[in-house]
């Protein structure tokens, strides 16, 4: 039993696993709020049971890689996209309601494109991947202008999950 501020006994509450905040992290990723996604998933990763730790760390590393890409930090983006992908491989094809194989396929294309174009063209990759569809330099327009055909950052959920 836990005690509240009034020193009254309260029953322990067991948060479901994955915690509800995980779904907020997924929504943040899908909105392009990569820094916020990192913060949300880092809090989960730090307390996660050992078998799941690498799963949360992998997704948060992809988010940080995309954040670095948005800042045109080629090296940071390449390193974290690679490390995040490597951590998630053990969880294919799906894990905790996430279509991991699809996410890894996307991340592989992002990383391959980033590496093949090199640091001098990091801004083109950033525009192609990260510009909101309603912005003047939309992701679709940016991808076509740069001659890039890449899937947008998105984490797909399995049909039976929130």
SULSULBEL-V778765 format. One record per residue. N is the residue number from 1. SS is DSSP state (~ for helix, > for strand, _ for the rest). OMEGA is omega in whole degrees, 0 to 359 (none if undefined). Layout:
<<N,SS,OMEGA> <N,SS,OMEGA>>
//
This chain:
<<1,_,177> <2,>,179> <3,>,175> <4,_,183> <5,_,180> <6,_,181> <7,_,176> <8,_,180> <9,>,178> <10,>,179> <11,_,178> <12,_,177> <13,_,179> <14,_,178> <15,_,179> <16,_,178> <17,_,7> <18,_,180> <19,_,181> <20,~,180> <21,~,176> <22,~,181> <23,~,174> <24,~,176> <25,~,177> <26,~,178> <27,~,177> <28,~,178> <29,~,184> <30,~,176> <31,~,184> <32,_,178> <33,_,190> <34,~,179> <35,~,179> <36,~,177> <37,~,178> <38,~,181> <39,~,181> <40,~,183> <41,~,177> <42,~,179> <43,~,178> <44,~,182> <45,~,185> <46,~,182> <47,~,184> <48,_,173> <49,_,186> <50,~,183> <51,~,182> <52,~,185> <53,~,183> <54,~,177> <55,~,180> <56,~,179> <57,~,179> <58,~,180> <59,~,181> <60,~,176> <61,~,174> <62,~,179> <63,~,180> <64,~,176> <65,~,178> <66,~,174> <67,~,177> <68,~,178> <69,~,178> <70,~,177> <71,_,179> <72,_,176> <73,_,185> <74,~,184> <75,~,180> <76,~,179> <77,~,183> <78,~,182> <79,~,185> <80,~,174> <81,~,178> <82,~,181> <83,~,179> <84,~,179> <85,~,181> <86,~,180> <87,~,184> <88,~,184> <89,~,182> <90,~,185> <91,~,178> <92,_,3> <93,_,179> <94,_,181> <95,>,177> <96,_,174> <97,_,182> <98,>,175> <99,_,187> <100,~,181> <101,~,178> <102,~,179> <103,~,179> <104,~,176> <105,~,179> <106,~,183> <107,~,178> <108,~,178> <109,~,178> <110,~,183> <111,~,179> <112,~,180> <113,~,180> <114,~,181> <115,~,183> <116,~,179> <117,~,177> <118,_,185> <119,~,183> <120,~,182> <121,~,182> <122,~,180> <123,~,179> <124,~,179> <125,~,179> <126,~,179> <127,~,182> <128,~,184> <129,~,197> <130,~,179> <131,_,178> <132,_,182> <133,_,182> <134,_,179> <135,_,179> <136,_,176> <137,_,185> <138,_,180> <139,~,180> <140,~,179> <141,~,180> <142,~,179> <143,~,181> <144,~,181> <145,~,180> <146,_,182> <147,_,184> <148,_,177> <149,_,183> <150,_,175> <151,_,181> <152,_,176> <153,_,179> <154,_,174> <155,_,180> <156,_,178> <157,>,172> <158,_,186> <159,_,185> <160,_,179> <161,_,184> <162,_,none>>
//
